[in-house]
Amino acid sequence: MKVSSVFIFVLLCILYLTPSWMNVETLPAWMQYVVPKQALKLGLDLQGGLHIVMGIEPEKVLQENLDVILEDLKEDLKKIGPSITFTRSKEEESIRVKFENREQAKEITKQVKNRYPVFDIHSEDAHELTLSFSTQERKFRIQRAVEQSIEAIRNRIDEFGVSEPSIIAEGRDRIIVQLPGVQDPERAKELIGRTAKLEFKLVDETMPQGQIAELVQKAEKEKGISYQAGSGQKFSDYLNRIREAVAKETPKDAELAFEKQVNDQTGVITWLPYFLQKKAAVTGDHVRDARVFPDPQTNEYKVLLKFNAQGTKPFAKVTKENVGRRLAIVLDHLVHSAPVIQSEIPSGEATITLGAYDNPQALFKEAQDTALVLRAGALPTTIELLEERTVGPSLGADSIRHGKKALLIGLAFVVVFMMVYYKGSGVIANLALVLNLIFILALLAMLGATLTLPGIAGIVLTMGMAVDANVLIFERIREEIRAGKSAKAAIQSGFEKAWSTIFDANTTTIIAALALLAEGTGPIKGFAVTLAIGIVSSVFTAVYVSRLCYDFILTKFEITKVSI
């Protein structure tokens, strides 16, 4: 039973590695259904591409946020008294409010606390208050600026058609962008820095949505048009072609747009089509803020959207004239959601209800994503290019070739040594070593991890460490044989006595690997991932698989002497 379990696991690992060494589409149809489609991912250093480190200026983010709020603050506080004045130096991250008397001071303080709780209020003198972001708010706005930038950059990269891009935050104010396989680095850099476009467009409901979907499917079939996310194909190319194909059936002054929907359970992507009015009712230039909040009556998460003074009037007009209609939130020609306008919104504050969700976590995530998209209509601040590194495809191919060579040489030396020094037991150790390599690569593929050049170094290191456990076991078995024990007793005792040493040694190594994984970035994390997986796999193969081999040989052949 144990041997069968290991055999099935080995077959499963080979199955997961199949897309990495051959084209799955060449297999028979029934095998294509069984074999996973995802190949082992290669890092930037192995397949070539563009590595960019970008940074924002936290001080500038806070200053720009203050500029936006200042306009609304002026409108609110001027109602208290026309003599109230505002000053803000470009170097300062605060707003100074001057007034005439104590009554105005009390009213200003009350208004700020009620309408602008993000501020700490300091009294400079009898006729002046200083407003500055609280420590928590400063941290939140800088973090949000990074998140907005990542969302906007991701939208730009999706347009560029790069498969498997990596966009992550590093530290307080940096963003690392890795674009594997990109052929035009200059265009990619220009595209990343371009500002995303947010629009609010009314949904044209002259044609039912089901009929629009049928129309799109028919056009795709007749014109041979298709799009698959993550395939490297540009969505804008697909959109232009499908719009042209359905142009005759499109209502006047409308255009086709799509909403991307991802199934939380299966990860399957579907595209929901809409006809939207071409002219945007409101643009995202005047969105001041968008935050997630829980509705106390329904306990559902909703999105609170705030326009600045310049955006309040047009938003009030469109909501007043279109109650009951749907208003689509469109970012880079992609519909994010299309909520129904419930009533006129004269205050410049709108609540977006996201609909029914069975899973509260899914609702919260959708609310967060919606708020993030609304804020990501424009890059929140200037993003500066701090570091750029281009890796050519030929250099990546060289890295793979040298990595393979190092791995094979290291493996060959270990195999020869184990067979010469430990004889028949060395063959068992070598079998465990080969299985260990298969398990490591398969687990990387299963987990969707990326294999990098430091990762290959981690595998090479693991190969040497993998036989370390076998060496400990074999030396203990030799000691037991010298003590006069039988083959079966010596093997059993050798495994039992070596286990505590193996466990302690590998535990300390995996703690170091986990520390690197938690705190490291880029190449260090790639090394840590393969090292951690390799340690777990090597212990499994050296202790469990090797013991199974011995038990099988002892049972099958009834040997009385161990070749060791």
Phi, psi and omega in degrees: 000317180294318179298319180297320180298315179295320180298316179296320180295321178297316178298320178297318178297316178298322178299316180291334180273347183306313180296344182277343182235359175206160179282115184297330183294342179278349180283160174302157185302319183291329178286325177299329179290329184272319186285132177299151182273338185278118176277167176297125183284138177253138180287174182301323183287348180257330180245000179083163180146201186240130176243122182232136170248122181242153182222151173250160176260108182305319181297320180292323177302313181294320179296317180293323176297320178296321179300318180294314182291328184302321180298316179291322180299318179300314181298320182288315187278339177295338178292334179289319179188132183293344183278352181292132181238159184229137175224143175211116177285145180297334181277341184266150176254050181207164177239130178259128181245119179255142184216179187259324188217175184292325180299318177296321179300316180296317182292321178298313180300318180296314181297317182295317180296323182281315187266333185228066182291356180286348185263145162267139183251127178237138179263114180278314175206191186292343184234023181208137174239144177248126180252128177218153180298141174293162181302317180294321181291323177300312180298318181296316184289326176291316178297320180294323179298320177295315180297317178298317180297318179298317180297315180294319179296319180298320177298320180293319183290323176301323178293326182289341176083033179269130177277140175054052175287156176238120179229110184224153175277143176228123181068208186275327192218023181237153179229129178255126180242125176237124182241091181294137173075005182292137186261340184233082184302321183295317180293323179298317179297319179295320182292320181297321184280353181286144182282136177288155184246118180252131180222152173247116183235140177287141179280129175277114187252026177290338179237130179302150184295325178297323179291325177296318179299318178296321180297317180294315179299319179296315180295320178299317182291316184288323184263357181067037182259137177206160176212135177230122181297139177083003182272354184095352179282143180281132179292324182297326177296315178298314183299316180296319181292317182288328176296319178295324182291330182252017186302319183294327182270353182285132178301156181298140179060028178233168178213156180277139176216164184230149172248128180274122179239131182244124178290122182297330184277315187256341183078006181288134181261130174236153183243116182266117184274148175225156161255123180244151173296137183298317183281128179288131178291319178215148175254168182276006182297336186248016174286120182273321184197158174209122183224154177273138175216149177274131177286118184295338182276321184252350184061024177258149178277133178230172180245125176263119183252132181235129173262154174280184186301323182287337182263346185295315185295309179296327178291321177297320181295313183291325179287327179293320186274352186225037178299132180095346178267165179264139178244113184277138174264114188243123177239118181054048177067010179245125181287126178269319174196165181222073182290157179275136176285114184278325183196172176296142181236088183278345188276349184081010177240126182234144176254124180260117176266131189265359180094185185276136176226134176287329184256115180301325179294322178294321178295317180297318179296317180296320178296317178298316181296318180297313179298320181294319179295319179297322179282340184270014179300331174222150175300132189292339182197173178293131178255127183258136176281115184263325183208143179220135178217123179252127178250118181287152179302324181292324177294321176296319178296321177297319180298317179296316181298314180292324178296316177299318181298315179297319181296315182292320178296314179299317180296318181297316179299316181295315181300312181298315181300314183295321181290321180289316188276325184246003172056235183299322178295330177296327176297319178298316179298321180292323175298315178298325180294315179296316178298323179299317178297316178298316181297318181299309182296320180293318179295323175299318179293316180299317184279354182072020179286160182255130178273121180244175179297315173299331176295320176298321176299321177296322179293316179300317178297320181295326179301318178291321181288333185297321181278352180299319179294320178297320179300315178300315181295314183297319179295323176294321178296318177301318180298319181292323178294318178298330179283357175095012181281157177289168181302313182296315181294321180295318180295313180299313181293322180298315179295316183295316184285333180277341188301315184297320178294317179299315182297313181297314183297315182284331177296315179297323180291320182288331174297316177298319180296319180293324176296317176297322181294321183286318187258338184281164176224160174056235184301323181296318180293322177299318177296316183295322180298309182293325179295315181296313179297319180297321180296312180299315181295320183292322177295319180297313183288319184290322184267306187281308184293317179299319179296321177298320179298314178299314181298319180296315181294317179298320182285319188283319188249353178051051181286153180245351181226135182268130176277098185209000000 
